[in-house]
Amino acid sequence: AAAAAAAAAAGAAGVQHRRGLLLTLTLAASTSATPAVAPAAAAAGPGFVGIGEAAPLPGLHTESFSQASQQLHMLTQLLQDVPVPQTLALLGSGSMTRWFRSELGLDPAALYPSVRFAVESALLQALAAARGCSLQELLELQQQQQQQVLGSSSSGSSSSSVQVNGLLPGCGSVDE
């Protein structure tokens, strides 16, 4: 309901479009189990590509387009040659937060939400490409592994859905 209210407020304020940034992240093709984020100059070469979007929504996000752009630029410098475990997406809840802290020395809570979304989205897409699967298959595999760890999954079971959170335009209530 809060997201719908923010979207309605943004619409009422006359926002008809919003600016965004695309982050193209390339994991270097490697025979090791831990590829690294390729330098920008090598991004056209062999590797596994993921794309993330940072598009702050006025009225919902606290950051401006300019602030998101500056922070994303800083992060692209930090990410170069940083090792990324191919199992990062499969390590369970909090794994991305731990990776940000251990490899980048950053508390991800200090990142603007749109920037964190862009980086995490790009990383997950690149990791899926490195495994030779879709993002949906990667997330389903993560969910299955978490269920096995918790003991709530029988062997051989398969999930056909992935929970997604997003903003949708609308005028009605959450129940509608």
Backbone as JSON Lines, residues from 0, in Angstrom:
{"i":0,"aa":"A","n":[0.82,-1.18,0.0],"ca":[0.0,0.0,0.0],"c":[0.87,1.25,0.0]}
{"i":1,"aa":"A","n":[1.99,1.19,0.74],"ca":[2.89,2.35,0.78],"c":[3.49,2.6,-0.59]}
{"i":2,"aa":"A","n":[3.83,1.5,-1.32],"ca":[4.4,1.65,-2.66],"c":[3.38,2.27,-3.6]}
{"i":3,"aa":"A","n":[2.12,1.84,-3.49],"ca":[1.08,2.4,-4.34],"c":[0.88,3.88,-4.02]}
{"i":4,"aa":"A","n":[0.94,4.23,-2.75],"ca":[0.78,5.63,-2.34],"c":[1.94,6.46,-2.88]}
{"i":5,"aa":"A","n":[3.16,5.92,-2.81],"ca":[4.33,6.65,-3.32],"c":[4.22,6.82,-4.83]}
{"i":6,"aa":"A","n":[3.77,5.76,-5.53],"ca":[3.61,5.85,-6.98],"c":[2.53,6.87,-7.33]}
{"i":7,"aa":"A","n":[1.44,6.88,-6.57],"ca":[0.37,7.84,-6.8],"c":[0.86,9.26,-6.53]}
{"i":8,"aa":"A","n":[1.64,9.43,-5.46],"ca":[2.18,10.75,-5.13],"c":[3.12,11.22,-6.23]}
{"i":9,"aa":"A","n":[3.94,10.32,-6.75],"ca":[4.86,10.68,-7.83],"c":[4.07,11.08,-9.07]}
{"i":10,"aa":"G","n":[2.98,10.34,-9.36],"ca":[2.13,10.67,-10.5],"c":[1.46,12.01,-10.32]}
{"i":11,"aa":"A","n":[0.99,12.28,-9.1],"ca":[0.31,13.54,-8.82],"c":[1.28,14.71,-8.91]}
{"i":12,"aa":"A","n":[2.56,14.46,-8.64],"ca":[3.56,15.51,-8.68],"c":[3.99,15.82,-10.12]}
{"i":13,"aa":"G","n":[3.44,15.1,-11.09],"ca":[3.76,15.39,-12.47],"c":[4.92,14.59,-13.03]}
{"i":14,"aa":"V","n":[5.39,13.57,-12.34],"ca":[6.47,12.75,-12.85],"c":[5.92,11.88,-13.96]}
{"i":15,"aa":"Q","n":[6.41,12.08,-15.18],"ca":[5.92,11.3,-16.3],"c":[6.95,10.32,-16.8]}
{"i":16,"aa":"H","n":[8.18,10.48,-16.43],"ca":[9.24,9.53,-16.77],"c":[10.32,9.65,-15.71]}
{"i":17,"aa":"R","n":[11.17,8.66,-15.68],"ca":[12.29,8.77,-14.75],"c":[13.55,8.31,-15.45]}
{"i":18,"aa":"R","n":[14.64,8.86,-14.99],"ca":[15.94,8.55,-15.57],"c":[16.53,7.38,-14.83]}
{"i":19,"aa":"G","n":[17.28,6.58,-15.55],"ca":[17.92,5.44,-14.93],"c":[19.29,5.18,-15.53]}
{"i":20,"aa":"L","n":[19.99,4.28,-14.9],"ca":[21.32,3.89,-15.32],"c":[21.35,2.38,-15.51]}
{"i":21,"aa":"L","n":[22.07,1.91,-16.51],"ca":[22.27,0.48,-16.68],"c":[23.71,0.15,-16.32]}
{"i":22,"aa":"L","n":[23.87,-0.87,-15.52],"ca":[25.19,-1.37,-15.14],"c":[25.4,-2.69,-15.87]}
{"i":23,"aa":"T","n":[26.42,-2.74,-16.71],"ca":[26.79,-3.99,-17.36],"c":[28.02,-4.51,-16.63]}
{"i":24,"aa":"L","n":[27.86,-5.67,-16.04],"ca":[28.93,-6.27,-15.26],"c":[29.36,-7.56,-15.95]}
{"i":25,"aa":"T","n":[30.65,-7.74,-16.14],"ca":[31.16,-8.94,-16.79],"c":[32.05,-9.7,-15.82]}
{"i":26,"aa":"L","n":[31.69,-10.97,-15.57],"ca":[32.56,-11.84,-14.8],"c":[33.52,-12.47,-15.79]}
{"i":27,"aa":"A","n":[34.81,-12.37,-15.51],"ca":[35.8,-12.93,-16.4],"c":[35.62,-14.43,-16.51]}
{"i":28,"aa":"A","n":[35.68,-14.94,-17.73],"ca":[35.64,-16.39,-17.93],"c":[36.93,-16.94,-17.32]}
{"i":29,"aa":"S","n":[36.78,-17.95,-16.5],"ca":[37.91,-18.46,-15.75],"c":[37.72,-19.94,-15.5]}
{"i":30,"aa":"T","n":[38.84,-20.65,-15.42],"ca":[38.76,-22.06,-15.08],"c":[38.7,-22.24,-13.56]}
{"i":31,"aa":"S","n":[38.95,-21.17,-12.83],"ca":[38.88,-21.28,-11.37],"c":[37.42,-21.22,-10.93]}
{"i":32,"aa":"A","n":[37.17,-21.64,-9.72],"ca":[35.81,-21.62,-9.18],"c":[35.39,-20.22,-8.75]}
{"i":33,"aa":"T","n":[36.33,-19.28,-8.78],"ca":[36.03,-17.92,-8.34],"c":[36.41,-16.93,-9.42]}
{"i":34,"aa":"P","n":[35.48,-16.65,-10.38],"ca":[35.8,-15.63,-11.38],"c":[35.82,-14.26,-10.73]}
{"i":35,"aa":"A","n":[36.4,-13.31,-11.44],"ca":[36.47,-11.94,-10.93],"c":[35.72,-11.03,-11.86]}
{"i":36,"aa":"V","n":[35.31,-9.88,-11.33],"ca":[34.68,-8.87,-12.17],"c":[35.76,-8.33,-13.1]}
{"i":37,"aa":"A","n":[35.48,-8.4,-14.4],"ca":[36.47,-7.99,-15.39],"c":[36.58,-6.48,-15.43]}
{"i":38,"aa":"P","n":[37.8,-5.96,-15.68],"ca":[37.94,-4.51,-15.86],"c":[37.09,-4.06,-17.04]}
{"i":39,"aa":"A","n":[36.69,-2.81,-17.02],"ca":[35.81,-2.28,-18.05],"c":[36.39,-2.47,-19.45]}
{"i":40,"aa":"A","n":[37.68,-2.32,-19.61],"ca":[38.31,-2.46,-20.93],"c":[38.18,-3.88,-21.46]}
{"i":41,"aa":"A","n":[38.08,-4.86,-20.57],"ca":[37.99,-6.26,-20.99],"c":[36.55,-6.73,-21.11]}
{"i":42,"aa":"A","n":[35.6,-5.87,-20.82],"ca":[34.2,-6.27,-20.79],"c":[33.7,-6.79,-22.12]}
{"i":43,"aa":"A","n":[34.33,-6.38,-23.24],"ca":[33.9,-6.86,-24.55],"c":[34.42,-8.26,-24.83]}
{"i":44,"aa":"G","n":[35.37,-8.74,-24.04],"ca":[35.96,-10.05,-24.25],"c":[35.11,-11.15,-23.68]}
{"i":45,"aa":"P","n":[35.69,-12.36,-23.62],"ca":[34.92,-13.5,-23.1],"c":[34.6,-13.32,-21.62]}
{"i":46,"aa":"G","n":[33.43,-13.74,-21.27],"ca":[33.01,-13.63,-19.88],"c":[31.52,-13.82,-19.77]}
{"i":47,"aa":"F","n":[31.02,-13.62,-18.58],"ca":[29.6,-13.81,-18.29],"c":[29.01,-12.47,-17.9]}
{"i":48,"aa":"V","n":[28.02,-12.03,-18.66],"ca":[27.49,-10.67,-18.53],"c":[26.2,-10.66,-17.74]}
{"i":49,"aa":"G","n":[26.07,-9.66,-16.89],"ca":[24.84,-9.38,-16.18],"c":[24.54,-7.9,-16.28]}
{"i":50,"aa":"I","n":[23.27,-7.56,-16.33],"ca":[22.87,-6.16,-16.45],"c":[21.96,-5.81,-15.28]}
{"i":51,"aa":"G","n":[22.23,-4.69,-14.65],"ca":[21.41,-4.19,-13.55],"c":[20.95,-2.78,-13.85]}
{"i":52,"aa":"E","n":[19.86,-2.39,-13.22],"ca":[19.28,-1.07,-13.46],"c":[19.18,-0.3,-12.14]}
{"i":53,"aa":"A","n":[19.6,0.96,-12.19],"ca":[19.42,1.87,-11.07],"c":[18.58,3.03,-11.57]}
{"i":54,"aa":"A","n":[17.34,3.09,-11.12],"ca":[16.43,4.15,-11.56],"c":[15.63,4.64,-10.35]}
{"i":55,"aa":"P","n":[16.2,5.58,-9.6],"ca":[15.51,6.07,-8.4],"c":[14.13,6.62,-8.74]}
{"i":56,"aa":"L","n":[13.16,6.27,-7.92],"ca":[11.79,6.73,-8.12],"c":[11.52,7.89,-7.17]}
{"i":57,"aa":"P","n":[11.33,9.1,-7.72],"ca":[11.03,10.25,-6.85],"c":[9.79,9.98,-6.01]}
{"i":58,"aa":"G","n":[9.87,10.32,-4.74],"ca":[8.76,10.09,-3.84],"c":[8.87,8.77,-3.09]}
{"i":59,"aa":"L","n":[9.71,7.86,-3.59],"ca":[9.91,6.58,-2.92],"c":[11.36,6.44,-2.45]}
{"i":60,"aa":"H","n":[12.3,6.69,-3.36],"ca":[13.72,6.61,-3.01],"c":[14.22,7.94,-2.47]}
{"i":61,"aa":"T","n":[15.19,7.86,-1.57],"ca":[15.76,9.09,-1.01],"c":[16.84,9.67,-1.92]}
{"i":62,"aa":"E","n":[17.41,8.86,-2.79],"ca":[18.51,9.33,-3.64],"c":[17.99,9.94,-4.93]}
{"i":63,"aa":"S","n":[18.77,10.9,-5.42],"ca":[18.48,11.51,-6.71],"c":[19.19,10.71,-7.8]}
{"i":64,"aa":"F","n":[18.86,10.99,-9.04],"ca":[19.55,10.35,-10.15],"c":[21.04,10.64,-10.08]}
{"i":65,"aa":"S","n":[21.39,11.89,-9.8],"ca":[22.8,12.29,-9.72],"c":[23.54,11.54,-8.61]}
{"i":66,"aa":"Q","n":[22.92,11.42,-7.45],"ca":[23.55,10.7,-6.34],"c":[23.73,9.22,-6.69]}
{"i":67,"aa":"A","n":[22.73,8.61,-7.29],"ca":[22.83,7.2,-7.68],"c":[23.93,7.03,-8.72]}
{"i":68,"aa":"S","n":[24.01,7.96,-9.66],"ca":[25.04,7.9,-10.7],"c":[26.43,7.97,-10.1]}
{"i":69,"aa":"Q","n":[26.65,8.89,-9.18],"ca":[27.96,9.02,-8.54],"c":[28.32,7.76,-7.75]}
{"i":70,"aa":"Q","n":[27.38,7.23,-7.0],"ca":[27.68,6.05,-6.19],"c":[27.92,4.83,-7.08]}
{"i":71,"aa":"L","n":[27.15,4.69,-8.14],"ca":[27.34,3.56,-9.05],"c":[28.7,3.65,-9.74]}
{"i":72,"aa":"H","n":[29.11,4.86,-10.1],"ca":[30.44,5.05,-10.71],"c":[31.54,4.62,-9.73]}
{"i":73,"aa":"M","n":[31.4,5.02,-8.47],"ca":[32.38,4.65,-7.45],"c":[32.44,3.12,-7.3]}
{"i":74,"aa":"L","n":[31.27,2.5,-7.29],"ca":[31.23,1.05,-7.14],"c":[31.85,0.32,-8.32]}
{"i":75,"aa":"T","n":[31.68,0.84,-9.52],"ca":[32.28,0.17,-10.67],"c":[33.81,0.16,-10.55]}
{"i":76,"aa":"Q","n":[34.36,1.19,-9.95],"ca":[35.81,1.21,-9.72],"c":[36.21,0.17,-8.67]}
{"i":77,"aa":"L","n":[35.42,0.06,-7.6],"ca":[35.71,-0.91,-6.55],"c":[35.55,-2.36,-7.01]}
{"i":78,"aa":"L","n":[34.62,-2.59,-7.92],"ca":[34.3,-3.95,-8.33],"c":[35.34,-4.59,-9.25]}
{"i":79,"aa":"Q","n":[36.16,-3.79,-9.91],"ca":[37.11,-4.35,-10.87],"c":[38.06,-5.33,-10.2]}
{"i":80,"aa":"D","n":[38.16,-6.5,-10.8],"ca":[39.05,-7.59,-10.36],"c":[38.69,-8.17,-9.01]}
{"i":81,"aa":"V","n":[37.49,-7.93,-8.52],"ca":[37.04,-8.49,-7.25],"c":[36.55,-9.92,-7.5]}
{"i":82,"aa":"P","n":[37.04,-10.88,-6.73],"ca":[36.58,-12.26,-6.91],"c":[35.12,-12.43,-6.5]}
{"i":83,"aa":"V","n":[34.41,-13.22,-7.29],"ca":[33.0,-13.49,-7.03],"c":[32.81,-15.01,-7.03]}
{"i":84,"aa":"P","n":[32.53,-15.61,-5.88],"ca":[32.32,-17.07,-5.86],"c":[31.12,-17.44,-6.72]}
{"i":85,"aa":"Q","n":[31.27,-18.46,-7.56],"ca":[30.15,-18.9,-8.4],"c":[28.99,-19.38,-7.55]}
{"i":86,"aa":"T","n":[29.23,-19.7,-6.31],"ca":[28.17,-20.17,-5.42],"c":[27.54,-19.03,-4.62]}
{"i":87,"aa":"L","n":[27.93,-17.79,-4.9],"ca":[27.43,-16.66,-4.11],"c":[25.91,-16.65,-4.01]}
{"i":88,"aa":"A","n":[25.23,-16.87,-5.12],"ca":[23.77,-16.84,-5.12],"c":[23.17,-18.02,-4.37]}
{"i":89,"aa":"L","n":[23.96,-19.05,-4.13],"ca":[23.45,-20.27,-3.5],"c":[23.79,-20.36,-2.02]}
{"i":90,"aa":"L","n":[24.46,-19.36,-1.49],"ca":[24.94,-19.42,-0.11],"c":[23.9,-19.02,0.91]}
{"i":91,"aa":"G","n":[22.7,-18.73,0.45],"ca":[21.61,-18.46,1.39],"c":[21.45,-17.0,1.75]}
{"i":92,"aa":"S","n":[20.52,-16.8,2.62],"ca":[20.14,-15.47,3.07],"c":[21.35,-14.74,3.66]}
{"i":93,"aa":"G","n":[21.54,-13.52,3.23],"ca":[22.64,-12.72,3.76],"c":[23.95,-12.89,3.03]}
{"i":94,"aa":"S","n":[24.02,-13.8,2.05],"ca":[25.29,-14.05,1.38],"c":[25.79,-12.83,0.61]}
{"i":95,"aa":"M","n":[24.88,-12.11,-0.03],"ca":[25.29,-10.93,-0.79],"c":[25.81,-9.86,0.17]}
{"i":96,"aa":"T","n":[25.16,-9.7,1.31],"ca":[25.6,-8.73,2.32],"c":[27.0,-9.09,2.82]}
{"i":97,"aa":"R","n":[27.21,-10.36,3.11],"ca":[28.55,-10.8,3.58],"c":[29.6,-10.56,2.5]}
{"i":98,"aa":"W","n":[29.25,-10.8,1.24],"ca":[30.2,-10.59,0.14],"c":[30.55,-9.11,0.02]}
{"i":99,"aa":"F","n":[29.56,-8.22,0.08],"ca":[29.83,-6.78,0.03],"c":[30.82,-6.39,1.12]}
{"i":100,"aa":"R","n":[30.6,-6.91,2.32],"ca":[31.47,-6.55,3.45],"c":[32.87,-7.13,3.3]}
{"i":101,"aa":"S","n":[32.97,-8.41,2.95],"ca":[34.28,-9.06,2.91],"c":[35.11,-8.66,1.7]}
{"i":102,"aa":"E","n":[34.51,-8.54,0.53],"ca":[35.27,-8.28,-0.68],"c":[35.39,-6.8,-1.03]}
{"i":103,"aa":"L","n":[34.39,-6.01,-0.7],"ca":[34.42,-4.6,-1.04],"c":[34.66,-3.7,0.17]}
{"i":104,"aa":"G","n":[34.55,-4.28,1.38],"ca":[34.72,-3.49,2.59],"c":[33.6,-2.48,2.77]}
{"i":105,"aa":"L","n":[32.42,-2.8,2.24],"ca":[31.28,-1.89,2.32],"c":[30.13,-2.5,3.09]}
{"i":106,"aa":"D","n":[29.47,-1.67,3.86],"ca":[28.21,-2.1,4.47],"c":[27.15,-1.8,3.42]}
{"i":107,"aa":"P","n":[26.49,-2.83,2.88],"ca":[25.52,-2.56,1.82],"c":[24.37,-1.68,2.25]}
{"i":108,"aa":"A","n":[24.14,-1.55,3.55],"ca":[23.09,-0.65,4.03],"c":[23.44,0.81,3.72]}
{"i":109,"aa":"A","n":[24.72,1.09,3.48],"ca":[25.15,2.44,3.15],"c":[24.93,2.77,1.67]}
{"i":110,"aa":"L","n":[24.6,1.76,0.88],"ca":[24.35,1.99,-0.54],"c":[22.92,2.48,-0.75]}
{"i":111,"aa":"Y","n":[22.74,3.31,-1.75],"ca":[21.39,3.71,-2.13],"c":[20.66,2.47,-2.61]}
{"i":112,"aa":"P","n":[19.37,2.35,-2.3],"ca":[18.62,1.15,-2.7],"c":[18.67,0.86,-4.2]}
{"i":113,"aa":"S","n":[18.57,1.88,-5.02],"ca":[18.58,1.64,-6.47],"c":[19.95,1.15,-6.93]}
{"i":114,"aa":"V","n":[21.0,1.62,-6.3],"ca":[22.36,1.2,-6.67],"c":[22.6,-0.25,-6.22]}
{"i":115,"aa":"R","n":[22.18,-0.57,-5.01],"ca":[22.34,-1.94,-4.53],"c":[21.56,-2.91,-5.43]}
{"i":116,"aa":"F","n":[20.35,-2.52,-5.82],"ca":[19.56,-3.34,-6.72],"c":[20.29,-3.57,-8.04]}
{"i":117,"aa":"A","n":[20.88,-2.52,-8.6],"ca":[21.59,-2.64,-9.87],"c":[22.76,-3.62,-9.76]}
{"i":118,"aa":"V","n":[23.55,-3.48,-8.71],"ca":[24.73,-4.34,-8.54],"c":[24.31,-5.79,-8.29]}
{"i":119,"aa":"E","n":[23.35,-6.0,-7.38],"ca":[22.92,-7.36,-7.08],"c":[22.27,-8.01,-8.3]}
{"i":120,"aa":"S","n":[21.47,-7.26,-9.04],"ca":[20.82,-7.81,-10.23],"c":[21.86,-8.23,-11.27]}
{"i":121,"aa":"A","n":[22.82,-7.35,-11.51],"ca":[23.86,-7.66,-12.49],"c":[24.7,-8.86,-12.06]}
{"i":122,"aa":"L","n":[25.06,-8.91,-10.77],"ca":[25.83,-10.05,-10.27],"c":[25.07,-11.36,-10.42]}
{"i":123,"aa":"L","n":[23.79,-11.36,-10.05],"ca":[23.01,-12.58,-10.14],"c":[22.84,-13.03,-11.59]}
{"i":124,"aa":"Q","n":[22.61,-12.1,-12.52],"ca":[22.51,-12.47,-13.93],"c":[23.82,-13.04,-14.45]}
{"i":125,"aa":"A","n":[24.94,-12.43,-14.08],"ca":[26.24,-12.92,-14.53],"c":[26.54,-14.3,-13.93]}
{"i":126,"aa":"L","n":[26.18,-14.49,-12.67],"ca":[26.39,-15.81,-12.04],"c":[25.52,-16.88,-12.69]}
{"i":127,"aa":"A","n":[24.3,-16.52,-13.06],"ca":[23.43,-17.47,-13.77],"c":[24.06,-17.82,-15.11]}
{"i":128,"aa":"A","n":[24.57,-16.83,-15.82],"ca":[25.22,-17.09,-17.11],"c":[26.44,-17.99,-16.94]}
{"i":129,"aa":"A","n":[27.2,-17.77,-15.87],"ca":[28.38,-18.6,-15.61],"c":[28.0,-20.05,-15.34]}
{"i":130,"aa":"R","n":[26.82,-20.28,-14.78],"ca":[26.34,-21.63,-14.51],"c":[25.6,-22.23,-15.7]}
{"i":131,"aa":"G","n":[25.38,-21.4,-16.73],"ca":[24.68,-21.87,-17.91],"c":[23.19,-22.05,-17.7]}
{"i":132,"aa":"C","n":[22.6,-21.18,-16.86],"ca":[21.17,-21.29,-16.59],"c":[20.56,-19.9,-16.58]}
{"i":133,"aa":"S","n":[19.24,-19.86,-16.52],"ca":[18.54,-18.58,-16.44],"c":[18.58,-18.08,-14.99]}
{"i":134,"aa":"L","n":[18.25,-16.81,-14.82],"ca":[18.17,-16.24,-13.48],"c":[17.1,-16.96,-12.67]}
{"i":135,"aa":"Q","n":[15.97,-17.28,-13.3],"ca":[14.91,-18.0,-12.6],"c":[15.42,-19.36,-12.11]}
{"i":136,"aa":"E","n":[16.15,-20.08,-12.95],"ca":[16.68,-21.39,-12.54],"c":[17.67,-21.25,-11.39]}
{"i":137,"aa":"L","n":[18.49,-20.2,-11.44],"ca":[19.45,-19.97,-10.35],"c":[18.72,-19.71,-9.04]}
{"i":138,"aa":"L","n":[17.67,-18.87,-9.08],"ca":[16.92,-18.57,-7.87],"c":[16.15,-19.78,-7.36]}
{"i":139,"aa":"E","n":[15.64,-20.6,-8.26],"ca":[14.96,-21.83,-7.85],"c":[15.95,-22.79,-7.18]}
{"i":140,"aa":"L","n":[17.15,-22.88,-7.73],"ca":[18.18,-23.73,-7.13],"c":[18.53,-23.23,-5.73]}
{"i":141,"aa":"Q","n":[18.63,-21.91,-5.57],"ca":[18.9,-21.34,-4.25],"c":[17.79,-21.69,-3.28]}
{"i":142,"aa":"Q","n":[16.55,-21.56,-3.73],"ca":[15.41,-21.86,-2.88],"c":[15.41,-23.34,-2.48]}
{"i":143,"aa":"Q","n":[15.69,-24.22,-3.41],"ca":[15.72,-25.66,-3.11],"c":[16.82,-25.98,-2.09]}
{"i":144,"aa":"Q","n":[17.98,-25.35,-2.27],"ca":[19.07,-25.6,-1.32],"c":[18.73,-25.09,0.07]}
{"i":145,"aa":"Q","n":[18.09,-23.94,0.16],"ca":[17.71,-23.41,1.46],"c":[16.67,-24.31,2.12]}
{"i":146,"aa":"Q","n":[15.74,-24.84,1.36],"ca":[14.74,-25.74,1.91],"c":[15.38,-27.03,2.41]}
{"i":147,"aa":"Q","n":[16.37,-27.52,1.69],"ca":[17.07,-28.73,2.13],"c":[17.81,-28.5,3.43]}
{"i":148,"aa":"V","n":[18.43,-27.34,3.55],"ca":[19.15,-27.01,4.78],"c":[18.18,-26.93,5.95]}
{"i":149,"aa":"L","n":[17.01,-26.37,5.7],"ca":[16.01,-26.23,6.76],"c":[15.25,-27.53,7.01]}
{"i":150,"aa":"G","n":[15.44,-28.52,6.14],"ca":[14.77,-29.8,6.31],"c":[13.31,-29.78,5.9]}
{"i":151,"aa":"S","n":[12.89,-28.76,5.15],"ca":[11.48,-28.68,4.77],"c":[11.25,-29.11,3.33]}
{"i":152,"aa":"S","n":[12.25,-29.75,2.73],"ca":[12.11,-30.16,1.34],"c":[12.37,-31.65,1.22]}
{"i":153,"aa":"S","n":[11.51,-32.33,0.5],"ca":[11.77,-33.75,0.26],"c":[12.68,-33.88,-0.95]}
{"i":154,"aa":"S","n":[13.45,-34.94,-1.01],"ca":[14.39,-35.11,-2.11],"c":[13.63,-35.26,-3.42]}
{"i":155,"aa":"G","n":[14.16,-34.62,-4.44],"ca":[13.58,-34.7,-5.76],"c":[12.46,-33.71,-6.01]}
{"i":156,"aa":"S","n":[12.06,-32.94,-5.01],"ca":[10.98,-31.98,-5.24],"c":[11.53,-30.79,-6.02]}
{"i":157,"aa":"S","n":[10.66,-30.15,-6.74],"ca":[11.06,-29.04,-7.56],"c":[10.06,-27.91,-7.41]}
{"i":158,"aa":"S","n":[10.56,-26.71,-7.34],"ca":[9.7,-25.53,-7.24],"c":[9.49,-24.96,-8.62]}
{"i":159,"aa":"S","n":[8.29,-24.53,-8.91],"ca":[8.03,-23.93,-10.22],"c":[7.72,-22.45,-10.09]}
{"i":160,"aa":"S","n":[8.0,-21.86,-8.95],"ca":[7.73,-20.44,-8.78],"c":[8.88,-19.76,-8.03]}
{"i":161,"aa":"V","n":[9.02,-18.49,-8.29],"ca":[10.0,-17.65,-7.61],"c":[9.26,-16.43,-7.11]}
{"i":162,"aa":"Q","n":[9.4,-16.12,-5.83],"ca":[8.74,-14.94,-5.28],"c":[9.46,-13.7,-5.76]}
{"i":163,"aa":"V","n":[8.7,-12.72,-6.21],"ca":[9.25,-11.49,-6.74],"c":[8.58,-10.31,-6.05]}
{"i":164,"aa":"N","n":[9.35,-9.28,-5.75],"ca":[8.82,-8.06,-5.16],"c":[8.97,-6.95,-6.18]}
{"i":165,"aa":"G","n":[7.93,-6.18,-6.4],"ca":[8.03,-5.1,-7.37],"c":[6.98,-4.05,-7.14]}
{"i":166,"aa":"L","n":[7.1,-2.94,-7.83],"ca":[6.14,-1.86,-7.76],"c":[5.23,-1.96,-8.98]}
{"i":167,"aa":"L","n":[3.94,-1.9,-8.76],"ca":[2.97,-1.95,-9.84],"c":[2.09,-0.71,-9.78]}
{"i":168,"aa":"P","n":[1.78,-0.14,-10.94],"ca":[0.89,1.02,-10.92],"c":[-0.53,0.57,-10.6]}
{"i":169,"aa":"G","n":[-1.26,1.39,-9.92],"ca":[-2.63,1.05,-9.62],"c":[-3.28,2.1,-8.75]}
{"i":170,"aa":"C","n":[-4.58,2.06,-8.75],"ca":[-5.35,2.99,-7.93],"c":[-6.09,2.31,-6.8]}
{"i":171,"aa":"G","n":[-6.19,0.98,-6.87],"ca":[-6.95,0.24,-5.88],"c":[-6.14,-0.1,-4.66]}
{"i":172,"aa":"S","n":[-6.77,-0.87,-3.8],"ca":[-6.1,-1.31,-2.58],"c":[-5.26,-2.54,-2.87]}
{"i":173,"aa":"V","n":[-4.48,-2.98,-1.89],"ca":[-3.66,-4.16,-2.03],"c":[-4.53,-5.39,-2.32]}
{"i":174,"aa":"D","n":[-5.7,-5.46,-1.69],"ca":[-6.57,-6.61,-1.88],"c":[-7.17,-6.69,-3.28]}
{"i":175,"aa":"E","n":[-7.3,-5.55,-3.94],"ca":[-7.87,-5.54,-5.29],"c":[-6.84,-6.01,-6.28]}
